[in-house]
């Protein structure tokens, strides 16, 4: 019942694609979704996706979706069944005080329309230059976390949790300030420390990474402005390494070739080396569905940078020369050496829609192998999420979940993949009651 409540690594070839994708979806609650295959009995929890969805006609003149309104989509899975709920969260900055709102719409400051994080038993929705929004299991806003007023610019679209100490790291930067702030929250979600770091110009920080002893940040030719992100293609980039309990004077900057990093895969210590796996763009052009490659700009590639902490020297290695984004690992390995990783992949039939991907890829860095899971033509896929099986300790003893959209038939699904049979058909496909727009990030919340 539906209730509307308001393995080859070939380089890409130039090719133009045209497809229909949704720009917004409805608030909806649906139980007992149709399932192809069988959901594993041990898979129990909530899959939540966050992303910007305009309310009404909120597209800019160039057709790019720029909305601080967030739509949360939740698929609740238990005992082989699945239910669905979606709920919109409005931002006052974009929509006044919510005068246009319908049933179930919430209003608040900021735009929590990008990331999601689970920490201290609370799910937080995140967006650039805003405070985290704490949501409950019904996707209702419980509160806005002002972080005790310690982050003057709010925080960015990503926060990361140390799986060993259960601390959470956040970063806040502003287009109007040549400083940014790095915050550490304790296991109860209380701000433990904040470090203010000065830079020559306002820098763009969408994501960051950490090891068991450092925070890793990228400063590049992408600079924040009131109008968005400006780009200097000749400016070098610098990885900043800050000891987790260090002060601003302790940060060290290490030069690398020009790049923009929207998303890090992971970082870890290997002796005196810091290993940073990340997706490197040659320009900040990753607006979903509207990111035609600029002349001379390569597709985003998975890279590994190694920083020698004794000499300051850096080395770069391309791990995959195909277009990939949204890297993911078992979160129990964040900040530690990982063997397996996953990402959304644009195959050779894609090129100029960098925000759209038609495959997933599984990396085994020990055997140096990559296995692709391709979808039928017309199906695009978003970020994968790694869901460890109950009681498991191995990185590949998990399920891989992702949301797909069939652009030919205007339908969306959740696919459940077995990483040990990654190239084979999904173990299960959960049919969603409406077509979802291209979204940003996923979060898995396991059942207690």
C-alpha positions, 0 to 999 in steps of 0.5 A, spaced: 500 500 500 502 506 498 500 512 502 502 519 499 503 524 505 505 530 502 574 487 468 578 491 463 581 498 464 580 501 457 580 509 457 573 512 455 571 515 448 568 521 447 560 520 446 554 524 447 548 520 451 541 523 452 536 520 457 531 522 461 532 522 469 527 525 474 529 532 478 524 531 484 520 525 487 514 525 492 514 524 499 511 517 500 510 511 505 510 504 502 510 497 505 512 490 503 515 492 496 516 487 490 522 483 491 526 479 485 530 474 488 531 473 496 533 478 501 538 475 505 535 473 512 541 476 516 540 483 512 537 487 517 537 495 517 535 501 514 538 504 507 538 512 507 539 516 501 540 523 501 540 528 495 538 535 493 531 535 490 528 542 488 521 543 490 517 545 483 521 549 478 527 550 482 532 549 476 537 554 474 537 557 467 543 552 465 538 546 467 543 544 473 539 542 479 541 547 484 537 546 490 538 546 498 532 542 499 534 535 501 530 529 500 531 523 504 529 516 501 529 510 506 528 503 505 527 499 511 529 491 511 528 486 516 526 478 515 526 478 508 522 484 507 522 491 505 518 498 506 520 505 503 519 512 506 521 519 503 521 525 506 523 532 504 527 537 508 527 544 506 532 550 507 530 557 509 535 560 505 532 557 499 525 557 501 524 562 506 520 559 512 517 554 508 510 557 506 510 552 500 511 546 504 506 541 504 504 535 509 510 532 512 515 538 510 520 541 515 524 547 515 530 549 518 537 553 516 542 550 512 542 545 506 543 538 509 542 535 502 549 531 501 552 527 506 549 522 512 553 520 518 551 515 524 555 517 530 553 516 537 546 512 535 544 518 531 543 519 524 545 526 521 544 529 515 549 534 512 550 539 507 555 545 505 556 551 510 550 548 514 549 545 521 548 537 522 541 535 522 539 529 527 533 525 524 529 519 527 527 513 524 521 516 521 526 521 517 523 527 521 527 532 524 529 531 531 534 537 532 539 541 529 546 540 532 549 547 533 556 543 535 556 548 541 557 554 537 564 551 535 564 551 528 562 558 525 561 556 518 557 550 520 561 544 517 561 541 510 558 535 506 562 529 509 564 527 516 568 521 518 567 516 524 574 513 527 572 505 528 577 504 533 575 510 538 568 512 535 570 519 535 567 523 529 571 529 525 568 535 521 571 540 517 568 547 516 570 552 511 567 559 508 568 562 501 568 569 505 574 567 510 581 564 509 581 560 515 577 553 516 576 549 522 577 542 524 573 539 529 573 532 533 567 530 537 567 525 542 563 518 543 557 522 545 557 527 540 560 533 544 565 537 541 572 535 544 577 540 540 577 545 534 583 547 530 583 553 526 587 553 520 589 559 516 590 559 508 592 564 503 585 564 500 578 561 501 579 553 500 574 548 497 573 542 502 568 537 500 571 531 503 577 529 507 580 523 510 584 520 516 589 515 518 589 512 525 594 519 527 592 524 522 587 528 518 588 529 511 586 535 507 586 537 500 587 544 498 587 546 490 586 551 485 579 550 486 577 556 491 570 557 494 567 564 492 560 567 493 558 564 486 560 557 487 567 554 486 572 558 481 578 554 478 585 555 476 587 549 472 595 551 473 595 551 480 598 546 484 594 542 489 597 540 496 595 535 501 595 538 508 597 533 514 594 535 521 596 530 527 589 528 530 591 532 536 595 537 533 595 545 533 594 549 527 602 550 527 603 542 526 600 542 519 604 540 513 603 541 506 605 537 501 605 539 493 602 534 488 599 535 481 593 540 480 587 536 482 580 537 485 578 531 490 570 531 491 571 524 495 576 520 498 576 512 499 581 512 505 587 513 508 592 509 512 599 509 515 604 504 512 611 506 516 613 513 514 608 513 508 601 516 509 597 512 503 591 516 500 586 513 496 582 518 492 578 520 486 582 525 482 578 530 478 582 535 473 576 540 474 570 541 479 565 539 474 562 533 477 554 536 477 550 530 476 548 529 469 550 536 466 558 535 467 560 534 459 568 534 459 572 540 458 577 540 452 583 537 455 580 535 462 580 527 463 575 523 467 575 522 474 580 517 476 582 513 482 589 515 484 593 513 490 598 518 493 603 516 498 606 522 502 613 521 506 612 524 512 620 524 513 622 527 507 615 530 505 616 527 498 610 525 494 608 519 489 602 518 485 599 512 482 593 511 477 589 505 480 584 506 475 584 510 469 577 509 467 571 514 470 569 512 477 566 516 483 563 515 490 568 510 492 567 506 498 570 501 503 568 497 509 567 503 514 571 498 520 577 499 516 577 507 515 583 510 517 586 503 517 589 499 511 584 496 507 584 490 501 577 491 498 574 497 495 568 499 491 566 505 486 561 507 481 564 506 474 562 509 467 563 504 462 566 505 455 559 507 453 559 513 457 563 519 457 560 526 458 555 525 463 560 524 469 555 524 474 552 518 471 555 511 472 552 504 469 556 499 473 560 498 479 567 496 480 570 492 486 577 492 487 582 487 491 588 491 492 592 485 494 591 481 488 591 487 484 584 485 480 578 489 479 571 486 477 566 490 474 558 489 475 555 492 469 548 493 468 543 493 462 543 499 457 539 505 460 540 503 467 544 508 472 547 507 478 549 511 484 554 510 490 555 503 493 555 502 500 558 496 504 554 492 509 558 487 513 554 481 515 552 480 522 558 477 526 563 478 520 570 480 521 572 480 514 572 485 509 569 481 503 564 478 508 559 483 507 553 485 502 554 491 497 547 495 496 546 501 491 540 504 488 539 504 480 535 508 476 532 505 469 531 511 465 528 507 459 522 505 464 522 510 469 523 506 475 528 505 481 531 499 485 535 497 490 540 492 488 544 487 493 550 484 491 555 479 493 562 481 493 564 474 492 560 473 486 561 480 484 560 480 477 554 475 477 546 477 478 544 481 484 542 476 490 536 481 490 533 487 487 528 491 491 523 495 487 522 502 489 515 505 488 517 511 484 523 513 480 528 517 484 533 522 481 540 522 481 542 522 488 548 523 493 550 519 498 548 513 502 548 510 509 546 504 512 544 503 519 544 496 522 538 494 526 540 493 534 
